[in-house]
Amino acid sequence: TMLGMTREEGKVVYITEVAVLPEARRCGVGKKLLMAIDKLATIHQIESIYLHVDVTNDAAITLYEKCGYHIVERNPIHDEFTRSLNLHDGATCGRSHHLLRKDLRAFRERPVPEEVMRRRLGVYGIGEVFLKREAW
């Protein structure tokens, strides 16, 4: 698809299904599944994770948003991807889906101010760059 051609090969993951048994819902299982996917994606240096969710599934949308996913604004590249999966509006028994994305590049190593790192580590070097791995 056009979406795949906009990124370096192997930098995008698409989650096809996230399902939790009804009796296990609202217990943190879905969040743990998504955290495990994040961990695997980080190991493999994935830049973005995509998934679709039914527009009426408020609980799932809330979970995904709490885990860092954002609804993607419609554009031709994402619409073509959604159509290729037959998830475009009305294709599956009249249902509609949002495409969501989590950009893992935002969670990569980020610079931490030198004075903060010196305080934390007791390091007093000048001009050194310190990096902090963000917690998942």
N, C-alpha and C positions, 0 to 999 in steps of 0.2 A: 504494500500500500504506500501511498505518498507519505504517511506518517513514518513508516520504517525507513524511507529514503531520506528523511530530514535529519536523521541521527546516525552516528557511527554504529556499525554493526555490533550487536551484543550489548548495547547501552540502554535498551528499553525492555521492560517486562510487562506482560499483560496477564492479569489474574482473571481466569475464566470463571471460577466459582468460589464463593465463600459461603459455606453453609454450616450452621450450628443447629443441633437438635433443639426443638422447642423447649424441652425441659432443662436444657443447659444454657439457654439464653439469659442475658443480663447478669451473668456471673463472671465476666471477664475472659471467656473463651475466645470470642471474636478478636478482642484486642491482642491476646497472646498469639493468635494465628498471624495477625498483621505484623506484630513485632518480630516473629520468626521470619516472615518474608523480608522484612527490612534488613534483618541480620544477614540473610543469604544474599540479598541484593548488594549490601555493602561489601561483603567478601568478594563478590564478582564485579565490583565497581560499576554497578548499574546506575544510570543517571535519573531515570524516571520509571515509575510504576503506574500503570493505567488499569482501570477496571470500569465496568458498567454497573449501574444500580437502577432498579425500577424507580421511577420518579415518585411513586406512592409509598415507598419503603422508608418512612421517616426515621425509624430506629437505625437502619443500616447507614443512611446518609449521615446521621448524627455521629455514629461510631467512626465512620471514615473521616469525617471532618475533624473529630477529636484526635485522630491518629495522623493528621497532617495532609489529608487529601483535600483537593479543591475541585469544584465543578468546573470543567473546561468550557469556556465560551465557545459557542458554535462557530466553526469556520470550515471552509471546504476540505481541508486536510483531515480534520477530525470527523467530519460528516462522512467522508469516503471510508474511513476506517470503520466507523459504526455500521455503515451499510454493508461492508465486506463481511461483518459478523452477523448480518441479518437482525440487527438490534435497532434499526432506525424506527422512527415513530410509526406505530401501527403494524409493524411487521410480525410481531409475536402476539397474536390474539388481541390486537388493539392496544397493547401496552407500549409505553414510552420509557426510555432510559436516559439517564445522565451519564456522560463520560466523566470520570474523575481521574485526577492525576496527582501523584505525590512526587515532587521534585527533590530527589535525594542530594542534589548538588548543594542545596541550602543547608544540609546537615553535615557536609564535609568539614575538614579542618578549617578553622577560622582563626585569624590572629587574635591573640589576647594581649592587651596592653602590657608593655614591659614592666612597668612598676607593679602591676598586679601579680605577675609571675614572680618577680623578685620577692615580694612579700610572702607569697605562698610557698616558694621553694627556698627562700633564703639565699637567692642568687643575686649577685650585684654586678654582673657584667654589663658593659655599655654597648649598645648597638646590636645586641643579639635579638633574633626573632624567635619568639616562643609560639608554639601552636598548641591548641587544645582540641582534643577529639570530643565532639559533642556527644552527650549521652543519648542513647536510643531509648 
